[in-house]
Amino acid sequence: MRRSSPLRACAALAAVLSCPAFAGDDGPWAEVRVGGQSDEGQAQYDVMLVAIDGSMDFDDRALYRLAPGMHGLRLASFKRGRSGEMTAQTLSLELQPCMRYALAADHTHPEPNRSWQPRVAASEPIKGCMKKYGDRLQGAAPVASAGP
């Protein structure tokens, strides 16, 4: 699936047009990575990013550079349901500056209305961002919650 939009124009107009808050070149950024986290033995599967802050107007990729702050991410698990359907869940995530977050679908404890939970499978500092902006940052842990 290919979604296209000029990222710079979208970032400049994010407040007006409700575009995803993609990070610009003027300060620290955060990254969200999808894919490469699958571990069937642990009931953890890769996810696809479906929407960022309600917008589906972005290129399909494995790594997204976003502005730090709170974001609503809509994720779809690559593990299909019993009828072959791909299900989506919402994850609210406070992205810290200069941090990379790897996202996954946790299928270990299915609930009646949810067959999986979105989660941060890993997080790590972004070395280039830390080198450039580290003197301006304070450390903080990721904050995430699964939305309704």
Residue, then its C-alpha position, 0 to 999 in steps of 0.5 A: m500500500r502506497r500513501s504519498s504526501p510531501l512530508r515538509a508541506c504536511a509538517a508545515l501545515a500540521a496544525v491547520l490541516s491535521c496532518p501527522a506531526f512529522a519532525g522537521d530539521d529544526g530540533p530533536w525528533a523521535e522515531v517509530r519503527v514497525g516490523g522486525q519485532s515478530d516472535e511467534g514463540q512469545a506471541q508477538y507479531d509485527v504491525m503496520l502503521v495505519a494512521i498517525d494522529g488520525s491521518m492516513d496520508f503518509d508513505d508506507r515505510a518501516l521507520y517514521r520520524l515524528a516530532p516529540g510529544m503525544h501521538g495517537l497511532r493506529l496499528a494493524s497486526f500482521k497476525r490475521g484473525r480467524s476469518g483472515e481479517m487484519t485487525a487494528q488497535t490504537l496506541s497513545l504514545e508520548l514520544q520522547p526527543c531522540m528516542r526510537y520506539a519499536l512497536a509490536a502486537d502482543h497476542t499473549h492474552p486475548e480479551p473478548n473484544r481484543s485479540w491483541q494489544p499494541r505495545v512498545a517492544a523496545s526503545e533506544p536512544i537515536k545516536g545522531c539526535m543525541k549527539k546533536y541535541g543531547d545537551r538540551l534533553q532530559g531523560a524520560a521513559p516512554v509512556a504508552s496506553a492502548g486506546p479504546 
